[in-house]
Amino acid sequence: MPRFRCLILLALLALLSACGSTPAAPAPTTLNVFAAASLTEAFTEIGKSFEATHPGTTVAFNFAGSQQLAQQIAQGAPADVFASANTSQMNALITSGHVISGTQETFARNRLVVITPKENPGKIGSLNDLAKSGIKLVLADKSVPVGGYSLTFLDKASKQPEYTSEYSPTVLKNVVSYEENVKAVLSKVTLGEADAGIVYTSDISRAAADKVNNIDIPDELNVIASYPIAPVKNSKNAATAQQFVTYVLSSDGQDVLEKYGFLPVAR
Amino acid sequence: MAKLALSQTHTTRSAVTLSHKQPRRLLLVLASLPLLLFLLVPLVALALRISVADMLAHLSTPQVAQAVTLSITTTLMTTFITVVSGTPLAYLLARHRFRGRTVLDTLLDLPMVLPPSVAGIALLIAFGRQGMIGSYLNDLGWSIPFTQAAVVLAQMFVAAPYFVKAAVSGFAGVERDLEQSAALDGAGPLQIFRAITLPLAWPALLSGAVMTWARAVGEFGATIIFAGNFPGRTQTMPLAIYIGFELDLQIALTLSIILLATSFGVLFVVKRLLHQRV
């Protein structure tokens, strides 16, 4: 599986960087951070500044759908920190004893947005247009947090008089693919293969911003995703893992998250 | 297996000088064991992880049934189209020497070494709605991504070379003299192909077709990128296993066992069939 290959690569990289450190530096540690795919850009930057402020520490990331990361950790993958895009995957690990209850903290929030390719081939200008027959809509699979939230949004809208109860089933008829993570949804829309998709606002803050149009989902219909983070119980680098969690929650970490379109947590 | 090797160790130790053949064979068995075990252990672990009752209970879930049906239809389609369109190509490569033949032959190897995700992206860029060829098709009203056709194309792209490669060596193994003497006797090219080339080359064609089918059954990366993931339309067994791994491990295990059992069955039967012929 590609993710395991990725892990091996990370491990090799970690070995290489361990070889490169000078003897004077503190014992080199590699911190394995398993983080939701939607955190890719923000956490990569946070990881770099964490490494800069913690000499001798290398942060190795494994970005994937939260549900997949939770499965990997449950099957014994060597994770030190878990950052999930929803509370249910974190709770699953707490229940199975891989994360100690009470150590998890919400570090960011995110909200949904509808995106279309810049050329807008489906001519979608409003949430109602998602129900137009014949458009190609791409959602994340319901096993992925953002996929579950997308369905919640459709449900909520269906209960509003302006959308009617037919809204959700009609929109779902337009779905051509349930992608396995949020970045895949974004790619299919930026490539113009899909007429619309539902992603997080944080996904379109940077590189993708000039390739897509976004249609805002009003607060009363939107789902605000809470991102919890926690050190993994069996981590061999427990102290560093806790330091990383603290760093993400610090104003430095929060600034980076905000820069990438996340809603920072109330401080 | 381990027991067998162990008992052999004892017998050979007590009769060291008796034969030169036996210790050599024992060494060979010992040297073969690590890889053999490594290849078998994960499969056994997979099979032991799920009970028969659980499997039967999951067999009838729509997710499993849809994925199995879709995998069967798309892989058979892939194999059929590959055999029909790959046979002339293989014959051309086997029978004619022309400039660029090695380049062509090497190009045919590429899909086999290419990571399937690269294949998926390449297919999307070529046949996607905004793709090199796909944009013209789209003007004609044909949109390939997210359809069953996309599943078949993804499978063909990665799996067809296996058939072509096997067929080339099959055709190359047919003596040219036979074909030529038939031609001297007045047989037409199609007649020669049907009466001489095909009957002699068919074991290679069959095993090539089965290799293509087997590769198509396992296709994942190109499919999820090019065809997407929609239950009943583009969610083949490997995709359902991947998504199932995250949602419901039992579904993933059930599908994995079905995949393993059918693949083993087909490969085994074909192997027996070919051995009987040769």
Boltz contact constraints between the chains, C-beta under 6 A:
constraints:
  - contact:
      token1: [A, 67]
      token2: [B, 246]
      max_distance: 6.0
  - contact:
      token1: [A, 68]
      token2: [B, 246]
      max_distance: 6.0
  - contact:
      token1: [A, 71]
      token2: [B, 246]
      max_distance: 6.0
  - contact:
      token1: [A, 141]
      token2: [B, 243]
      max_distance: 6.0
  - contact:
      token1: [A, 143]
      token2: [B, 243]
      max_distance: 6.0
  - contact:
      token1: [A, 143]
      token2: [B, 246]
      max_distance: 6.0
  - contact:
      token1: [A, 143]
      token2: [B, 247]
      max_distance: 6.0
  - contact:
      token1: [A, 176]
      token2: [B, 146]
      max_distance: 6.0
  - contact:
      token1: [A, 177]
      token2: [B, 146]
      max_distance: 6.0
  - contact:
      token1: [A, 177]
      token2: [B, 228]
      max_distance: 6.0
  - contact:
      token1: [A, 177]
      token2: [B, 229]
      max_distance: 6.0
  - contact:
      token1: [A, 177]
      token2: [B, 230]
      max_distance: 6.0
  - contact:
      token1: [A, 178]
      token2: [B, 229]
      max_distance: 6.0
  - contact:
      token1: [A, 192]
      token2: [B, 129]
      max_distance: 6.0
  - contact:
      token1: [A, 192]
      token2: [B, 130]
      max_distance: 6.0
  - contact:
      token1: [A, 193]
      token2: [B, 128]
      max_distance: 6.0
  - contact:
      token1: [A, 193]
      token2: [B, 129]
      max_distance: 6.0
  - contact:
      token1: [A, 193]
      token2: [B, 145]
      max_distance: 6.0
